[in-house]
Amino acid sequence: MAVPKRKVTPSRRNKRRSHHALKAANYQEDQHTGEFKLRHHIDLKTGMYKGKQVIEPKGDF
């Protein structure tokens, strides 16, 4: 069975984990409604994507 020859230093360990950080979501204001939404996603309230009607808009709850 393989066994490490030496202890992994904290510096090396932390370099390996440098990609584990969470990134903030990229919200942008919608041009038509003024609400914030994720980029490249359909607006579920209006059913619009890139200025085109893609799906039927959801009714009010």
PLY file of the C-alpha trace (Angstrom):
ply
format ascii 1.0
element vertex 61
property float x
property float y
property float z
element edge 60
property int vertex1
property int vertex2
end_header
0.00 0.00 0.00
1.30 3.48 -0.87
2.28 5.67 2.06
3.37 9.35 1.82
7.09 9.74 2.43
6.74 13.17 4.05
4.05 15.30 5.67
2.22 17.62 3.26
2.94 21.20 4.31
0.04 23.61 4.90
1.27 25.70 1.98
1.00 22.80 -0.47
-2.32 21.68 0.98
-3.79 25.19 0.62
-2.54 25.54 -2.97
-4.41 22.38 -3.87
-7.60 23.76 -2.30
-7.39 27.14 -4.02
-10.23 26.23 -6.41
-12.67 25.27 -3.65
-13.84 28.83 -2.93
-17.45 29.77 -3.72
-18.03 32.45 -6.32
-20.71 35.13 -6.13
-23.71 34.71 -8.45
-23.71 37.11 -11.40
-27.07 38.90 -11.24
-28.05 41.57 -13.74
-31.01 43.90 -13.94
-33.62 42.88 -16.51
-34.13 45.57 -19.18
-37.90 45.17 -19.33
-39.00 44.43 -15.75
-36.13 45.98 -13.78
-35.80 42.88 -11.60
-32.55 41.04 -11.04
-32.04 37.71 -12.82
-29.21 35.35 -13.69
-27.55 35.94 -17.04
-28.37 33.47 -19.85
-31.52 32.28 -18.04
-35.17 32.58 -18.96
-37.17 35.11 -16.93
-39.90 32.89 -15.50
-42.22 35.79 -14.70
-42.42 37.07 -18.27
-41.22 33.99 -20.19
-38.76 36.10 -22.21
-35.22 35.23 -23.28
-33.10 37.55 -25.43
-36.15 39.67 -26.25
-38.20 36.70 -27.51
-41.19 34.98 -25.91
-39.94 31.47 -25.15
-42.47 30.07 -22.68
-45.88 31.06 -21.40
-45.55 33.46 -18.44
-46.46 32.15 -14.99
-49.65 33.47 -13.43
-49.69 35.37 -10.14
-49.80 33.21 -7.04
0 1
1 2
2 3
3 4
4 5
5 6
6 7
7 8
8 9
9 10
10 11
11 12
12 13
13 14
14 15
15 16
16 17
17 18
18 19
19 20
20 21
21 22
22 23
23 24
24 25
25 26
26 27
27 28
28 29
29 30
30 31
31 32
32 33
33 34
34 35
35 36
36 37
37 38
38 39
39 40
40 41
41 42
42 43
43 44
44 45
45 46
46 47
47 48
48 49
49 50
50 51
51 52
52 53
53 54
54 55
55 56
56 57
57 58
58 59
59 60
